[in-house]
Amino acid sequence: MSLLVVAVGLFIRLRILESPVFTEAEESGTEAQMPILDVVRTYPKNVLLAMGMRVAENGPFHILTVFVLSYVTAELGLGENVGLVGVLIAAAIGLITVPLLGTRVRYSVASIGYQLASVFAGGLAFPISEYLSANYGYQSIAIYMALMALITVISVLLASETYRGSIRETQS
């Protein structure tokens, strides 16, 4: 199935034309040679905001898919299937809601923010949850998740809306 999805994706990608702005940049030789470095140097605020926008999605996702499984079995005494079914239901809801609720963003900033948020918010979620539950009880994890949501809300409020601006304009 994966091979089929890759083949369909490649077929579609090879048939789609680049945007006029990208084609113009490519033909003029002004496309970024090292886009990651250019993005970090030119748009550090946007990278941090993109990371912040993902904290409430990424951190709780890792808590709910890893930590909750041990909580359900160790603390609640329920079978592993109960936790797994819960995680599957949550993943199905995410599969539907994430594409419906997402906004159009530029690839480089969004991608870097996405990856860095995965490392920091997602990668640290489990050890932080373990520490909090061991030292402050399970309620502290809810507070931790609420703080991650607050970081995301603040990041969204600080980000500038660009849908009315020209794609040719550069913003910092």
C-alpha positions in Angstrom: 0.0 0.0 0.0 2.8 2.4 0.8 4.4 1.8 -2.6 1.1 2.7 -4.2 0.7 5.9 -2.2 4.3 6.9 -3.1 3.6 6.2 -6.8 0.4 8.2 -6.8 2.1 11.1 -5.0 5.1 11.1 -7.4 2.7 11.0 -10.4 0.8 14.0 -9.0 3.9 15.9 -8.1 5.4 15.4 -11.6 2.2 16.8 -13.2 1.9 19.9 -11.1 3.5 23.1 -12.3 5.5 25.3 -10.0 4.1 28.6 -9.0 5.0 31.6 -11.2 6.9 33.2 -8.3 9.1 30.0 -7.8 9.7 29.7 -11.6 10.7 33.3 -11.7 13.1 32.9 -8.8 14.5 29.7 -10.3 15.1 31.3 -13.7 16.7 34.4 -12.2 19.0 32.3 -10.1 17.8 33.9 -6.9 16.5 30.7 -5.2 18.1 30.0 -1.9 21.2 27.7 -2.1 20.9 26.8 1.6 17.2 27.5 2.5 17.5 26.2 6.1 20.3 28.6 6.9 18.5 31.5 5.1 15.3 30.8 7.0 17.0 30.7 10.4 19.0 33.9 9.6 16.2 35.9 8.0 13.1 34.7 9.8 14.1 33.5 13.3 10.9 34.9 14.8 8.8 33.0 12.3 10.6 29.8 13.0 10.0 30.2 16.8 6.4 31.0 16.2 6.0 28.0 14.0 7.5 25.9 16.7 5.2 27.5 19.3 2.2 26.8 17.1 2.9 23.1 17.2 3.7 22.7 20.9 0.0 22.1 21.9 -0.3 19.5 19.1 3.0 17.7 19.4 3.6 17.5 23.1 0.1 16.2 24.1 0.2 13.8 21.1 3.3 12.2 22.5 1.9 12.2 26.0 -1.4 10.6 24.8 0.3 8.0 22.6 3.1 6.9 25.0 2.5 8.0 28.5 -1.2 7.2 28.6 -0.5 3.5 27.8 1.5 3.1 30.9 -1.0 5.1 33.0 -4.0 3.0 31.8 -2.3 -0.3 32.7 -0.2 0.7 35.8 -2.5 3.2 37.5 -6.0 2.3 36.4 -5.4 -1.5 36.1 -7.1 -1.7 32.8 -6.0 -3.9 29.9 -3.6 -2.7 27.3 -6.3 -2.9 24.7 -8.3 -0.1 26.4 -5.4 2.3 26.0 -4.6 1.2 22.5 -8.2 1.7 21.4 -8.2 5.1 23.0 -5.1 6.1 21.1 -6.5 4.8 17.9 -9.7 6.8 18.3 -7.7 9.9 19.1 -5.5 9.3 16.0 -8.5 8.9 13.8 -10.0 12.2 15.1 -6.6 13.9 14.4 -6.5 12.4 10.9 -9.8 14.1 10.2 -9.4 17.4 12.1 -5.8 18.3 11.3 -6.2 18.7 7.6 -9.6 20.5 8.1 -8.2 23.0 10.6 -4.8 23.7 9.2 -3.8 27.1 7.6 -1.6 27.7 4.4 2.0 28.5 5.3 5.3 28.7 3.6 7.2 25.4 3.5 10.6 26.2 4.9 9.5 28.0 8.0 6.6 25.6 8.6 8.9 22.6 8.1 11.6 23.8 10.3 9.2 24.8 13.0 7.4 21.5 12.6 10.6 19.5 13.0 12.0 21.5 15.9 8.7 21.3 17.8 8.7 17.6 17.3 12.2 17.4 18.9 11.5 19.7 21.8 7.7 19.5 22.6 7.3 15.9 21.4 10.7 14.5 22.5 10.6 15.9 25.9 6.9 15.2 26.6 7.4 11.7 27.9 10.3 12.3 30.3 8.7 15.5 31.6 5.4 13.6 32.1 7.2 10.9 34.0 8.9 13.4 36.2 5.7 15.4 36.9 3.6 12.3 37.6 6.3 10.8 40.0 6.8 14.1 41.9 3.4 16.0 41.6 0.8 13.5 40.6 -1.1 13.0 37.4 -3.0 16.3 37.7 0.3 18.1 37.0 0.3 16.5 33.5 -2.9 18.3 32.8 -1.4 21.6 33.8 1.7 20.8 31.7 -0.6 20.2 28.7 -2.5 23.4 29.4 0.8 25.3 29.4 1.7 23.8 26.1 -1.7 25.0 24.8 -1.0 28.5 26.1 2.4 28.6 24.3 0.5 27.7 21.1 -2.2 30.3 21.6 0.4 33.0 22.3 2.4 31.9 19.2 -0.7 32.1 17.0 -1.6 35.6 18.4 1.9 36.9 17.7 2.1 35.5 14.2 1.2 37.9 11.4 -1.5 36.9 8.9 -0.1 36.8 5.4 -3.0 35.6 3.3 -3.6 39.2 1.9 0.0 40.0 1.2 1.9 39.4 -2.0 3.9 36.2 -2.1 6.7 38.3 -3.6 7.0 40.5 -0.5 9.5 39.5 2.1 8.6 39.8 5.7 10.6 39.4 8.9 
